[in-house]
């Protein structure tokens, strides 16, 4: 195993560790805020906004992923100038 491979593996491991630490920090902050806020009632308008927001986000994500696959399969990504 060359030093280049070892170094690359170490940098990938370091990146993974940093990303996991950031994920843990975000999850911990969310849990803290959730417990701190307590029980909150969401009205009908809030539920409608939440459902529409999730639906639009999913539709956008699915649509963009379909465009990526379409572009990749048709070869549009092969000609990079």
Residue pairs with C-beta under 8 A, 6 or more apart in sequence:
42 50
71 77
